[in-house]
Amino acid sequence: MSSAVVIGASGGIGAALVRALEDEGTFDVVHGFARAFEGAYHLDLEDEASIAAAAATVAKGPAPTLILVATGLLHDDTHGPEKALGDLDPAWLARNFAINAIGPAIVAKHFLPLLPQGGRALFGVLSARVGSITDNRLGGWYGYRASKAALNMLVRTIAIEEKRRNPRAIVVALHPGTVDTALSKPFQGNVAAGHLFDTDRAAVQLLDVIDGIKVPDTGKHFAWDGAEIAP
């Protein structure tokens, strides 16, 4: 028996991933955690105790062979992505790093030990193409870009350590493309035709990419179409 875990299961992509995994029927159990949930399935990326408690919940059942962190922060009711250096706000920068980089790393701290030591297992986090330093040609979006770049480095570093524990474990960053969710809503006007995905399509595309990822790919960053994104 095996299980899958989706963190951020109340969001558009996270909820769609849970639905897709349940529809596929590959896993005996699909766990969905979110800050919006109560009880055993509550998980707040800014509260390590809740992350540890969620991991303990999963540990009671079949070992997970797929863990996906489908969370991210680009804007809220009072802040948006910075357009210029003069827009930088220390507290907003810190919150970007807390949600986009630190939170997923603490999830890895508590959930990776649950992966079986033998056989293929994958830990994936949603990143973004704009977190690629190589791909940055437009500037702006300081906090989001920098925190996703930090996440990509954390993924690479975690992958190196996890490989020592389980040589067949895979740790990757995943770029879902532009998905029709609240996160992208203010910025959808610039999306090329055919490249704004609904959540269900985005989830299936990500799972297809995951199916094609091999052990030597650990530590890398892949887009929704399976193409590797340069650091």
C-alpha positions in Angstrom: 0.0 0.0 0.0 1.1 3.6 -0.6 -0.2 7.1 -0.2 0.2 10.5 -1.8 0.2 13.9 -0.1 -0.8 17.3 -1.4 0.0 20.3 0.7 -2.0 23.4 -0.3 -5.1 21.3 -1.1 -7.6 24.1 -0.7 -6.0 26.1 -3.5 -6.9 25.8 -7.2 -4.0 23.6 -8.3 -3.8 21.7 -5.0 -7.5 20.8 -5.0 -7.2 19.7 -8.6 -4.2 17.6 -7.9 -6.1 15.8 -5.1 -9.0 15.2 -7.5 -6.7 13.9 -10.3 -4.8 11.6 -7.9 -8.1 10.2 -6.6 -9.5 9.7 -10.1 -6.3 7.9 -11.2 -6.6 5.4 -8.3 -2.9 4.7 -8.2 -2.7 5.4 -4.4 -4.5 3.7 -1.6 -4.8 7.0 0.3 -4.6 10.6 -0.9 -4.0 13.1 1.9 -4.8 16.8 1.4 -3.6 19.4 3.8 -4.2 23.2 3.9 -4.1 26.1 6.2 -7.9 26.5 5.6 -8.6 23.0 6.9 -9.3 22.1 10.5 -8.3 19.2 12.6 -5.8 16.6 11.5 -5.6 18.1 8.0 -4.7 21.6 9.0 -1.2 22.7 7.9 0.1 26.3 8.1 3.5 26.8 6.3 4.3 29.5 8.9 3.7 27.1 11.8 6.2 24.3 12.1 4.2 22.6 14.8 1.3 22.2 12.4 3.7 20.8 9.7 5.1 18.2 12.2 1.5 17.3 13.3 0.5 16.8 9.6 3.5 14.5 9.0 2.5 12.5 12.1 -0.9 12.0 10.6 0.5 10.6 7.4 2.9 8.4 9.3 -0.1 6.5 10.8 -1.0 5.1 7.4 0.8 3.7 4.3 4.1 5.3 3.4 3.9 8.1 0.9 5.7 7.8 -2.4 4.5 11.1 -3.8 4.5 14.4 -1.8 3.5 17.6 -3.6 3.7 21.1 -2.1 1.2 23.2 -4.2 1.5 26.5 -2.4 2.7 30.0 -3.4 2.4 33.7 -2.7 2.5 36.4 -5.3 0.1 39.0 -4.0 -2.5 39.6 -1.3 -5.1 42.2 -0.4 -2.5 44.9 0.3 0.6 44.0 -1.7 1.4 43.0 -5.2 4.7 42.0 -7.0 7.1 44.9 -6.9 7.6 46.8 -10.2 10.7 48.7 -9.2 13.4 48.8 -6.5 11.7 51.7 -4.7 8.7 49.4 -4.1 10.7 47.0 -1.8 9.2 46.5 1.6 11.1 44.4 4.2 8.1 42.8 5.7 6.6 41.9 2.3 9.9 40.4 1.2 10.1 38.4 4.3 6.6 37.0 3.8 7.4 36.0 0.2 10.4 34.0 1.5 8.3 32.5 4.4 5.7 31.1 2.1 7.6 30.4 -1.1 10.9 29.1 0.2 11.1 28.5 4.0 7.7 26.8 4.3 8.3 24.2 1.7 11.8 23.5 3.2 10.3 22.9 6.6 7.7 20.6 4.9 10.7 18.6 3.5 12.3 18.5 6.9 9.3 16.7 8.4 7.9 14.8 5.4 10.9 13.4 3.6 11.7 11.0 6.4 8.3 9.4 5.7 9.4 8.3 2.2 10.4 4.6 1.9 14.1 4.0 1.8 13.9 1.7 -1.2 12.2 2.3 -4.5 11.1 5.4 -6.4 9.6 8.2 -4.4 9.1 11.8 -5.4 8.9 15.1 -3.5 7.8 18.0 -5.7 7.2 21.7 -5.0 5.5 24.2 -7.2 8.1 26.8 -8.3 7.9 29.3 -11.2 9.9 30.1 -14.4 10.4 33.6 -13.1 12.6 32.1 -10.3 15.2 31.2 -13.0 18.1 33.7 -12.8 19.1 32.7 -16.4 15.5 33.4 -17.7 15.2 36.8 -16.0 15.0 39.3 -18.8 12.3 41.7 -17.6 13.2 42.4 -14.0 10.6 43.4 -11.4 8.7 41.0 -9.2 11.6 41.1 -6.7 10.2 39.2 -3.8 8.5 36.5 -5.9 11.5 36.0 -8.2 14.0 35.9 -5.3 12.0 33.6 -3.1 11.3 31.1 -5.9 15.0 31.2 -6.8 15.8 30.4 -3.2 13.2 27.6 -3.4 15.0 26.1 -6.4 18.3 26.2 -4.6 16.7 24.5 -1.5 15.3 21.8 -3.8 18.8 21.2 -5.3 20.4 21.0 -1.8 17.7 18.8 -0.4 17.9 16.5 -3.4 21.6 15.9 -2.7 21.0 15.0 0.9 18.0 12.8 0.2 19.9 10.8 -2.4 22.3 9.7 0.4 19.3 8.2 2.3 17.5 6.8 -0.7 19.3 6.7 -4.0 16.0 6.3 -5.9 14.4 9.4 -4.3 13.6 12.3 -6.5 13.2 15.9 -5.3 12.2 18.4 -8.0 10.7 21.9 -8.6 7.7 22.1 -10.9 6.5 25.1 -12.9 2.7 24.6 -13.7 2.5 27.4 -16.3 0.0 30.2 -15.9 -3.1 28.6 -14.3 -6.5 30.2 -13.9 -6.4 30.8 -10.1 -6.5 33.7 -7.8 -2.7 33.9 -7.8 -2.6 34.7 -11.5 -5.9 36.5 -12.0 -4.5 40.1 -12.0 -1.9 39.1 -14.6 -3.8 37.0 -17.1 -4.1 39.7 -19.7 -0.6 39.2 -20.9 -0.8 35.4 -21.3 -0.5 34.0 -24.9 -3.5 32.3 -26.4 -3.7 28.7 -25.4 -1.3 29.1 -22.4 -3.8 29.9 -19.6 -4.7 26.5 -18.2 -7.7 25.6 -16.1 -6.8 23.9 -12.8 -7.8 20.4 -13.8 -5.7 20.5 -17.0 -2.8 21.9 -15.0 -3.0 19.1 -12.5 -3.0 16.4 -15.2 -0.1 18.0 -17.0 2.0 18.1 -13.8 1.2 14.5 -13.0 2.2 13.5 -16.6 5.5 15.4 -16.1 6.1 13.6 -12.8 5.5 10.2 -14.4 8.3 11.0 -16.9 10.9 12.3 -14.3 13.7 9.9 -13.8 16.0 9.4 -10.8 18.9 11.3 -12.5 16.6 14.3 -12.7 16.5 14.9 -9.0 17.3 18.4 -8.0 16.1 19.9 -11.3 13.3 22.3 -12.2 10.7 21.2 -14.8 8.0 23.1 -16.6 4.4 21.9 -17.3 5.5 20.6 -20.7 8.4 18.5 -19.3 11.1 20.9 -20.4 13.9 21.5 -17.9 14.2 25.2 -16.8 17.7 26.5 -16.3 18.7 27.7 -12.9 
